[in-house]
Amino acid sequence: MAINNSNTTAWLLLQDGTLLKGKSFGVKGTSGGELCFNTGMTGYQEVFTDPSYTGQVLIMNNAYIGNYGVKTEDVESDSVKINALVCKNISERYSRMTANNNIENYLIENNIVAIHDIDTRFLVRHIRSKGAMNAIVSTEYDDIKDLQAELVKVPDMAGLELSSKVSTKETYFLGNSNSRIRIAVIDYGIKKNILKCLLDRGAYLKVFPAKCDLVELIDFKPKGFFLSNGPGDPAAMGYAENMVRLLLQTNKPLFGICLGHQLLARACGIPTYKMHYGHRGLNHPVLNVLNGKSEITTQNHGFAIDADAVSKNEKIEITHINLNDGSIEGIRLKYLQASSVQFHPEATPGTHDSRYLFDNFFDQLHNSYR
């Protein structure tokens, strides 16, 4: 892909035939994936680098993107993970003095195709009505037949296994090796700030690839296990589902976030399903049913766990519910030290309403010594 110039026309074609004309920024080329939208007004750099967005064409719903620039430290992984970007207005100039790049150069450096001058309000309303679908962004093709030919090459998210593609390939250690709190972290596409939240509480971590070996996990002598977020369809991850079942048999504390939440549910016999258009943003209201308090949460997921199946499972207790649509946002096992949430308590970007969940996990880890 070649570097873009600002006058290049770009096209956005949706799976239902909707065709929109815009302007290109980033690199020239063609790229597609599942079209989704994020409602957050800030945090675009953290969103772009979140591995859970792998395989997606992302709409940033705020009217201007790029106005505070890009800062090297504000990342959740080592590279941009989205397949393409859709915006209404792109800001080349930025106001933040600590930023060291503008958004277009950042996308060029990460080889990302993007389109702006799109009516994103119309586009988001369209997805909310019609549901999530594949889309393609292109500066190379302007004929509808050529665009359609490229779009059919894009795989559907349902049934797609992506975690093993973004996970670490080798195990690695983080933190103080003398710490009494040793956590085996399974990386399905983990965000850096999740690891930071664990390290800030004094843990020693060994991070394992998505497809890891139980013997190696146990040989680390962990006090507990952490299941990370990540991309793709949890129903396509039988290897991970089986691993979680084995981990539950150890009766050690276990905590999962997002995809980790879905995998814990599936390990307990709870199906997952693809949502109409998913939850992505930093302002989603969730009810903690254990204490009756509401929390404003950061979310990024297109799959959820089956509420009917949970209500019929006497071994599982619902801990959190989404106040917008009633979907399940958190569970815990009644007879084991295992819990999970669908949202992101590390909240980068977002509020820190739910960071107490890390403290709860560490309370279980500390109690395991008593």
Buried (B, 14 or more C-beta within 10 A) or exposed (E): BEEBEEEEEBBBBBBEEBEBEBBBBBBBBBBBBBBBBBBBBBBBBBBBBBBBBBBBBBBBBBEBBBBBBBBEEBBBBEEBBBBBBBBBBBBEEBEEEEBEBBBBBBBBBBBBBBBBBBEBEEBBEBBEEBBBBBBBBBBBBEEEEBBBEBBEEBEEBBEBBBBBBBBBEEBEEBBEEEBEBBBBBBBBBBBBBBBEBBBEBBBBBBBBBBBBEEEEBBEBEBBBBBBBBBBBBBBBBEEBBBBBBEBBEBEBBBBBBBBBBBBBBBBBEBBBBBBEBBBBBBEBBBBBBEEEEEBBBBBBBBBBBBBEBBEEBEEBBBBBBBBEEEBBBBBBBEEBBBBBBBBBBBBBBBEBBBEEBBEBBBEBBBEBEE
